[in-house]
Amino acid sequence: MPPRAKPEEPFEYLDRIIRRHSKGSVGGLAFIPDVAKSFGPGWEFMLRKGAEEGRFELRPESGLSRLSKDEMRLCIPGPSRTLLSWVRTRR
């Protein structure tokens, strides 16, 4: 039997998801609600922890009120009532 593949580290998996969702975007930004849906449970903790460790950069929504209510629920609350709706990897 071939050896089993080493399980992927969660930050590597999240990094791959962010890169997939940022393909073709200006500045390599990925929309957090799309990333959240792809990653599943624990996405907010992983994004916050990754940002604290310098792995990811979280960016606020532009303020043009384009988000649906469902998208707003999948954004990360930021300072001064902002919503963090964009992320990019720092690798």
C-alpha positions in Angstrom: 0.0 0.0 0.0 1.3 3.5 -0.7 1.9 5.8 2.3 -0.9 8.1 3.2 -0.5 11.7 2.3 0.2 14.1 5.1 -2.9 16.0 6.1 -2.8 19.6 4.9 -2.2 22.2 7.6 -5.3 24.4 8.1 -3.5 27.6 7.2 -2.2 26.1 4.0 -5.7 25.0 3.1 -7.1 28.5 3.8 -4.3 30.1 1.8 -5.1 27.9 -1.2 -8.8 28.9 -0.9 -8.0 32.6 -0.8 -5.7 32.3 -3.8 -8.4 30.4 -5.7 -11.0 33.1 -5.0 -8.6 35.9 -5.7 -7.6 34.8 -9.2 -8.2 37.6 -11.7 -8.9 40.2 -9.0 -7.1 43.5 -8.7 -4.5 43.3 -5.9 -5.0 39.6 -5.2 -8.1 40.3 -3.0 -10.6 37.5 -2.2 -14.2 38.2 -1.0 -14.4 36.9 2.5 -18.0 35.5 2.2 -16.8 33.3 -0.7 -13.8 32.2 1.3 -16.0 31.5 4.3 -18.4 29.3 2.3 -15.5 27.3 0.8 -13.6 26.8 4.1 -16.5 25.9 6.4 -16.7 26.0 10.2 -13.9 27.9 11.9 -13.2 30.3 9.0 -13.5 33.5 11.1 -11.1 32.2 13.7 -8.6 31.1 11.1 -8.7 34.4 9.2 -8.3 36.4 12.4 -5.5 34.2 13.7 -3.8 34.2 10.4 -4.1 38.0 10.2 -2.6 38.3 13.7 0.3 36.1 12.6 0.9 38.2 9.5 -0.3 35.4 7.1 -3.3 37.3 5.8 -4.3 40.9 5.3 -7.9 41.8 6.1 -9.4 44.8 4.3 -12.7 46.7 4.9 -15.7 46.9 2.7 -15.6 50.0 0.4 -18.6 51.5 2.2 -20.8 51.6 -1.0 -23.5 49.4 0.6 -23.3 46.7 -2.0 -23.4 43.8 0.4 -26.5 41.6 0.8 -27.6 40.7 4.3 -26.3 37.2 3.9 -22.9 38.6 2.7 -22.8 41.0 5.7 -23.3 38.1 8.1 -20.2 36.4 6.6 -18.0 39.4 6.9 -15.8 40.0 10.0 -16.7 42.9 12.3 -13.8 45.4 12.3 -13.0 48.6 14.2 -15.6 51.4 14.3 -18.4 49.3 12.9 -16.6 48.5 9.7 -17.0 45.2 8.0 -13.9 43.4 6.9 -15.0 41.8 3.6 -11.7 41.3 1.7 -8.6 39.2 2.4 -5.3 38.6 0.7 -2.4 36.3 1.4 0.9 37.7 2.3 3.0 34.9 0.9 
